[in-house]
């Protein structure tokens, strides 16, 4: 069983929104470890609850539009409470962690890596700013994953 799950979120037919798929594909080819599993999805749903219940750390990768295009942000994710009667086909990472907590009594630590996008228009290619920022995002996540794996093997926590 892997201890880390990397989830790339986005739609590859909506321009920059598909960037997480590229990041996950690149990382999966570079980082071969039984400790890490990779998953790509168009959106977060209850389908991801069970895989998240089996790991210690979840890394989410997504595009966003509310920052300066090309800007990278990393933040720790906490479980948000689910509203009573909440039913949706879409969850944000915090809501998904809350679902894991509700069903399994715990949730993994989680981080969200975002790259601010320029265009979510119908397209299978990235905007120039996202294309030029992708190597930095990939390098940062790869470095963080390698450091996590090294620290975990020496008994440290995430």
LINMOBEL-V649587 format. One record per helix or strand of 3 or more residues. SS is the DSSP state (hx for helix, st for strand). FROM is the first residue (numbers start at 1). LEN is the number of residues. Records with the same first field share a line. If there is no record, write none. Layout:
BEGIN
SS->FROM-LEN / FROM-LEN
END
This chain:
BEGIN
st->4-6 / 36-6 / 57-8 / 72-6 / 109-8
hx->15-16 / 47-6 / 93-12 / 128-26
END
